[in-house]
Amino acid sequence: MTESCLDLLRRETRGAHEATEALFAPFMTQPAAHLDMFLATHLLAFEAMRDARIGAELSEEAQCLPDMIARLRKDCDLRMLHLPEAPVLPPLPSAAVAYLVIGSRLGTEVIRRKLVAGGSDQPLPCYFAPQDTGPAWQALRARLTALPAASAEAIDICAAARTGFDAFVRADALLRAHPQARPLATQPAAPQLRPTSRIDAPGDRHTHDTKPATQES
C-alpha cells in the first residue's frame, strides 16, 4: 500500500510530538500550579502559526484556530498575564497548520476530560470549553491520506508541521525570558480547577459535545 502524507506526518513528527508532550508534563501532573504557563504557551504558539500560515485556512479547519486564539486571549487577559510577542516562524502551508490545530483541539478535549474526572475547586478556563472536532479531524485525515507521501506537497507539509510543533518550545522559552512577564514558571500552587457543566466561550457562545500535548491519530 502506498504511504500517504498522513503516514509520513505520524512517523516524521513523532519526536517533535513527544517533545511537546514533555514540555507540558508539569501541567498534566499539577494543572493548577502550571495553568498560566499552559495557557500562555498555547496562545503564543497559535498566534505564531496564524501569522506564518500561507494562504487561507482549509475548509476542514472551520475557523478552529481563530476560536482557540480568542479563548486563550480571553483567559490570559482575565488572569492578567503580561505576555511577549509571539515567536516568528517561517511560512507554513495551510495543511500543516490544520494538522497541528485540529490535532491540538482534540488533545485539549482529552485533557479537559481528565481535569473533569479529577475534580477541582475553580471553573475551567474558556479554552477548555468542549468542542466536537471529530468531523473536522476525519475530513482532514481523508485529505492527507489521499496525498502520496512521496509528493513534494506532502514533504513540505511534514517539514512545516515539525516547525509548527517547535513553536510551543519557542513560546515557552520566550515566556521564561520575558522580563515583564508575570513569573509563570514559579507560581505558587493555585486553587484546584473545578469543571462546570457549561463553560463560557468568547462572545458568550456555548459549544457542546487528541494535539499539542495529546494529539489523537
C-alpha positions in Angstrom: 0.0 0.0 0.0 1.3 3.4 -1.0 2.4 5.6 2.0 0.3 8.7 2.5 1.0 12.2 3.7 -0.7 11.2 7.0 1.6 8.2 7.4 4.6 10.5 6.8 3.3 13.0 9.3 2.8 10.4 12.0 6.2 9.0 11.6 8.3 12.1 11.0 6.7 14.3 13.7 6.7 11.6 16.4 9.8 13.1 18.1 8.5 16.7 17.9 5.2 15.5 19.3 6.9 13.7 22.2 9.0 16.8 23.0 5.8 18.9 23.1 4.2 16.4 25.5 7.3 16.6 27.7 7.0 20.4 27.7 3.5 20.2 29.2 4.2 17.3 31.6 4.3 19.6 34.6 0.8 20.8 33.8 -0.5 17.3 33.4 0.7 16.4 36.9 -0.1 19.7 38.7 -2.7 21.5 36.5 -3.5 24.4 38.8 0.1 25.3 39.5 1.1 25.3 35.8 -2.1 26.6 34.3 -0.8 30.1 33.5 2.2 28.7 31.6 0.0 26.2 29.7 -2.4 28.9 28.5 0.2 31.5 27.7 2.4 29.0 25.8 -0.5 27.8 23.7 -1.6 31.4 22.9 1.8 32.4 21.7 2.3 29.2 19.7 -1.0 29.5 18.0 -0.6 33.2 17.2 2.8 32.3 15.6 1.1 29.6 13.5 -1.6 32.1 12.4 0.9 34.7 11.4 3.1 32.1 9.5 0.2 30.5 7.6 0.5 30.7 3.8 -2.9 31.3 2.2 -6.4 30.7 3.6 -7.3 28.1 6.1 -8.5 24.7 4.9 -12.3 24.2 4.9 -11.8 21.3 7.3 -10.4 23.7 9.9 -13.7 25.6 10.1 -12.3 28.7 12.0 -10.8 26.5 14.7 -7.6 28.5 15.1 -9.2 32.0 15.4 -11.6 30.5 18.0 -8.8 28.9 20.0 -6.8 32.1 20.0 -9.8 34.1 21.1 -10.5 31.7 24.0 -6.8 31.8 25.1 -6.6 35.6 24.8 -9.7 36.0 27.0 -8.3 33.5 29.6 -4.9 35.2 29.6 -6.4 38.7 29.9 -8.7 37.5 32.8 -5.6 36.2 34.6 -3.8 39.4 33.9 -0.8 37.8 32.2 1.7 40.1 30.6 3.0 38.3 27.5 5.7 38.9 24.9 5.1 38.9 21.2 4.6 35.5 19.6 7.7 33.8 18.1 8.2 34.3 14.4 8.0 31.2 12.3 8.9 30.5 8.7 6.0 30.2 6.3 3.7 27.2 7.0 1.4 25.6 4.4 -2.3 25.7 5.5 -2.4 21.8 5.6 0.4 21.8 8.2 -1.4 24.4 10.3 -4.6 22.5 10.1 -2.9 19.3 11.2 -1.5 21.0 14.3 -4.5 23.0 15.2 -7.2 20.3 14.8 -5.0 17.7 16.5 -4.3 20.1 19.3 -8.1 20.8 19.8 -8.6 17.0 20.0 -5.8 16.8 22.6 -7.3 19.6 24.6 -10.6 17.7 24.8 -8.7 14.7 26.2 -7.1 16.9 28.8 -10.5 18.5 29.7 -11.9 15.1 30.4 -9.0 14.3 32.7 -9.5 17.5 34.6 -13.2 16.9 34.9 -12.6 13.3 36.1 -10.1 14.6 38.7 -12.4 17.1 40.3 -11.5 20.7 41.1 -12.5 23.8 43.1 -12.3 26.5 40.3 -14.0 26.8 36.9 -12.1 25.7 33.9 -10.8 28.4 31.6 -12.7 29.2 28.4 -10.0 27.4 26.4 -11.3 24.0 27.7 -14.9 24.6 26.7 -15.9 21.3 24.9 -16.0 21.3 21.1 -16.9 18.5 18.7 -13.8 18.5 16.5 -14.1 14.9 15.4 -15.7 15.6 12.0 -13.0 18.1 11.2 -10.3 15.6 12.0 -11.9 12.9 9.9 -12.2 15.3 7.0 -8.5 16.3 7.3 -7.4 12.7 7.6 -9.2 11.9 4.4 -7.4 14.8 2.6 -4.0 13.8 4.0 -4.5 10.2 3.3 -5.3 10.9 -0.4 -1.9 12.7 -0.8 1.1 10.5 -1.6 3.9 10.7 0.9 6.5 11.0 -1.9 4.9 14.1 -3.3 6.6 17.5 -2.9 3.5 18.9 -1.2 3.5 16.1 1.4 7.2 16.6 2.1 6.6 20.4 2.6 3.6 19.8 4.9 5.7 17.4 7.0 8.6 19.8 7.4 6.3 22.6 8.3 4.5 20.5 10.9 7.8 19.9 12.6 8.4 23.6 12.6 4.9 24.2 14.0 5.5 21.8 16.9 8.7 23.8 17.7 6.5 26.9 18.2 5.5 25.6 21.6 9.1 25.2 22.7 10.0 28.6 21.4 7.0 30.2 23.1 7.9 28.5 26.4 11.5 29.9 26.1 10.1 33.4 25.4 7.9 33.4 28.4 10.7 32.3 30.7 13.0 35.0 29.4 10.5 37.9 29.1 11.4 40.5 31.8 7.9 42.0 32.1 6.1 38.7 32.1 4.4 37.5 35.3 6.6 34.8 36.7 4.6 32.0 35.2 7.0 29.2 35.9 7.4 29.9 39.6 3.8 30.5 40.5 2.7 29.2 44.0 0.2 26.4 43.9 -3.2 27.8 42.9 -6.6 26.6 44.0 -7.7 23.4 42.2 -9.7 23.7 39.0 -13.4 23.0 39.1 -15.1 21.6 36.0 -18.5 23.1 35.1 -21.4 21.8 33.1 -21.3 24.8 30.8 -18.2 26.9 30.1 -18.4 30.4 28.6 -16.6 30.7 25.3 -15.7 34.1 23.8 -18.8 36.0 22.8 -20.9 34.0 25.3 -21.2 31.3 22.7 -21.6 27.8 24.1 -20.4 24.7 22.4 -21.3 21.1 23.1 -20.1 17.9 23.0 -6.0 14.3 20.6 -2.9 17.5 19.8 -0.1 19.9 21.2 0.2 17.8 24.3 -2.0 14.8 23.4 -2.8 14.7 19.7 -5.0 11.9 18.5 -4.3 10.0 15.3 
